[in-house]
Amino acid sequence: MSDLEHAVDAVINECLRVRDGEAVLVVCNPVTLGLAERLRGAAGRAGAEALLAMMAERATHGTEPPAAIAAAMAASDVVLCPTQQSLSHTAARREANEAGARIATLPEVTDEMLARVMSADMPELRRRGAAVAAALDAASEARITCPNGSDLTLSLAGRTAIPDAGELHEPGAFGNLPCGEGFISPLETEGGGVLVVDGTIGGIGRVREPITVRVEGGRAVEATGEEGARLLEMLRAPGPEGTGVAELGIGTNEKAILTGNLLEDEKILGTCHVAFGA
């Protein structure tokens, strides 16, 4: 088997544990059709009734799929979404989960990325993810510092962390692949300081120079440079909730490298990322 075939097999048989007789739906765009067909084929070989639905690309992440695809998602046991724009934060995904579907989203995935990052040591990935989640659960606050000048404190009081190690076995399970992090949603009304971003910004890619984001009362209020201005523009576009601190995540995947693709970059072992939004 090639590295990509091994990765596809891991997604279907290890992460989602597709079973004989299950209904599996793979949602893709034209550019990801080749990978989608591989995933559908592997699901079929596992005994599932595997279908493929292709839709046009959307303008932004989080835009809803067509109504017919949303209905098919809710009627499926397993849904895989190798799409350019993420379906993670859509009503269609939430409603399919509520109906019991196990869902993996793979936004902006490439064959090379999936083959490499899914070759990680999966048992060790599960151990690391659980350890990170346990540490976040036990803490009342997190403080992020780095040599570039980050000094950001976030409240974790009363919040529960989640390990992301590709274990999407139970009805209603949801995660994205490739996997590899532990994450938590800090209190959105608290937290402050500065975060110096020297890796990747979603929707922008790798930063040309470090961007300093200032946080007050749990909201991003200022960011330096041209890319910082673009970040604030994106966050403010949906309304005031867009600037709220929504996630703190710690990467655990030893195969992930900095590429400018957020799906991979947020999984890099030993890095942290902060998400803003609703």
Order of alpha helices (4+ residues) and beta strands (2+ residues): alpha-beta-alpha-beta-alpha-beta-alpha-beta-alpha-alpha-beta-beta-beta-beta-beta-beta-beta-beta-beta-beta-alpha-beta-alpha-beta
